[in-house]
Amino acid sequence: MASDTEGFRKRDILNLSPLFGGLDNEQLDRLEEISREMSFDRNAPIFWEGDEGNGFYIVSTGKIKIFKVSPEGKEQILHIYGPGQPFGEVPVFSGQHFPANAQAVEKSRLLFFPRQVFIDLITAHPSLALNMLAMLSMRLRQFTVQVENLSLKEVPGRLASYLLYLSEELASANDIRLPISKGQLASLLGTIPETLSRILGKMSAQGIITVQGAEIAINDRTALEDLAENGRLAE
């Protein structure tokens, strides 16, 4: 259940979000005025596919998953978003319904921006529209890569690509921590937990990585990059 909440500064979140980079203080002040602080418990729905796209959100704390459900009931995670990242912004421009579901992975705080008020703000400040277009272009590239991974690569290649992505997010660190559960990671990669565990075991046995719970150490980056490229583990 959503509710207004205190305890975090809106300006800090606005400054953290790439959506609002380069805006002046007057524009940021206006964004603070129109935004609404909300909180969601773990597993609480934020919106469902088909709901009216009445605004968009930015994560303040916690994690949000965007997912779709097949007619057979299988869940496919499309994205996991953390602090500073916006989601649900496409309907702001299209005026249509949300194309997927959003749910809190953990207890989360969000900023909500009502659609019509935000459109009025964009009309007054065109530089904000350029930021939105840049963000949507980046999302499109990310989605294209995800579709390519799911359709063209086998599961080991998808996993290797994801681990390299996490490493790059941490400035190419070799020690990374999974930000989501292994069950959620399996859904994100389009597989099942049993298959994911088996592949992690094979990669560990071949010395490519070391796995300790959610902690993963990259031992052989070259081998991991090769796996991300060709998608197959040596038997």
ZIVEN-V909372 format. One record per residue. N is the residue number from 1. SS is DSSP state (H for helix, E for strand, L for the rest). BURIAL is 1 if it has 16 or more other C-alpha atoms within 10 Angstrom, else 0. Layout:
{{N & SS & BURIAL} {N & SS & BURIAL}}
This chain:
{{1 & L & 0} {2 & L & 0} {3 & E & 0} {4 & L & 0} {5 & L & 0} {6 & L & 0} {7 & L & 0} {8 & L & 0} {9 & L & 0} {10 & H & 1} {11 & H & 0} {12 & H & 0} {13 & H & 1} {14 & H & 1} {15 & H & 0} {16 & H & 0} {17 & L & 1} {18 & H & 1} {19 & H & 1} {20 & H & 1} {21 & L & 0} {22 & L & 0} {23 & L & 1} {24 & L & 0} {25 & H & 0} {26 & H & 0} {27 & H & 1} {28 & H & 1} {29 & H & 0} {30 & H & 0} {31 & H & 1} {32 & H & 1} {33 & H & 0} {34 & H & 0} {35 & E & 1} {36 & E & 1} {37 & E & 1} {38 & E & 1} {39 & E & 1} {40 & E & 1} {41 & L & 1} {42 & L & 1} {43 & L & 1} {44 & L & 1} {45 & E & 1} {46 & E & 1} {47 & E & 1} {48 & L & 1} {49 & L & 1} {50 & L & 0} {51 & L & 0} {52 & E & 0} {53 & L & 1} {54 & L & 1} {55 & E & 1} {56 & E & 1} {57 & E & 1} {58 & E & 1} {59 & E & 1} {60 & E & 1} {61 & E & 1} {62 & L & 1} {63 & L & 1} {64 & E & 1} {65 & E & 1} {66 & E & 1} {67 & E & 1} {68 & E & 1} {69 & E & 0} {70 & L & 0} {71 & L & 0} {72 & L & 0} {73 & L & 0} {74 & L & 0} {75 & E & 0} {76 & E & 1} {77 & E & 1} {78 & E & 1} {79 & E & 0} {80 & E & 1} {81 & E & 1} {82 & L & 1} {83 & L & 1} {84 & L & 1} {85 & L & 1} {86 & E & 1} {87 & E & 1} {88 & L & 1} {89 & L & 1} {90 & H & 1} {91 & H & 1} {92 & H & 1} {93 & H & 0} {94 & H & 0} {95 & L & 0} {96 & L & 0} {97 & E & 1} {98 & L & 1} {99 & L & 1} {100 & L & 1} {101 & E & 1} {102 & E & 1} {103 & E & 1} {104 & E & 1} {105 & L & 1} {106 & L & 1} {107 & L & 0} {108 & E & 1} {109 & E & 1} {110 & E & 1} {111 & E & 1} {112 & E & 1} {113 & E & 1} {114 & E & 1} {115 & H & 1} {116 & H & 0} {117 & H & 0} {118 & H & 1} {119 & H & 1} {120 & H & 0} {121 & H & 1} {122 & H & 1} {123 & H & 0} {124 & H & 0} {125 & L & 0} {126 & H & 0} {127 & H & 0} {128 & H & 1} {129 & H & 1} {130 & H & 0} {131 & H & 1} {132 & H & 1} {133 & H & 0} {134 & H & 0} {135 & H & 1} {136 & H & 0} {137 & H & 0} {138 & H & 0} {139 & H & 0} {140 & H & 0} {141 & H & 0} {142 & H & 0} {143 & H & 0} {144 & H & 0} {145 & H & 0} {146 & H & 1} {147 & H & 0} {148 & H & 0} {149 & H & 1} {150 & H & 1} {151 & H & 0} {152 & H & 0} {153 & L & 1} {154 & L & 1} {155 & H & 1} {156 & H & 1} {157 & H & 1} {158 & H & 1} {159 & H & 1} {160 & H & 1} {161 & H & 1} {162 & H & 1} {163 & H & 1} {164 & H & 1} {165 & H & 0} {166 & H & 1} {167 & H & 1} {168 & H & 0} {169 & H & 0} {170 & L & 0} {171 & L & 0} {172 & L & 0} {173 & L & 0} {174 & L & 1} {175 & E & 0} {176 & E & 1} {177 & E & 0} {178 & L & 0} {179 & L & 0} {180 & L & 1} {181 & L & 0} {182 & H & 1} {183 & H & 0} {184 & H & 1} {185 & H & 1} {186 & H & 1} {187 & H & 1} {188 & H & 1} {189 & L & 1} {190 & L & 1} {191 & L & 1} {192 & L & 1} {193 & H & 1} {194 & H & 0} {195 & H & 0} {196 & H & 1} {197 & H & 0} {198 & H & 0} {199 & H & 1} {200 & H & 1} {201 & H & 0} {202 & H & 1} {203 & H & 1} {204 & H & 1} {205 & H & 0} {206 & L & 1} {207 & L & 0} {208 & L & 1} {209 & E & 1} {210 & E & 1} {211 & E & 0} {212 & E & 0} {213 & L & 0} {214 & L & 0} {215 & E & 0} {216 & E & 1} {217 & E & 1} {218 & E & 1} {219 & L & 1} {220 & L & 0} {221 & H & 1} {222 & H & 0} {223 & H & 1} {224 & H & 1} {225 & H & 1} {226 & H & 0} {227 & H & 1} {228 & H & 1} {229 & H & 0} {230 & H & 0} {231 & L & 1} {232 & L & 0} {233 & L & 1} {234 & L & 0} {235 & L & 0}}
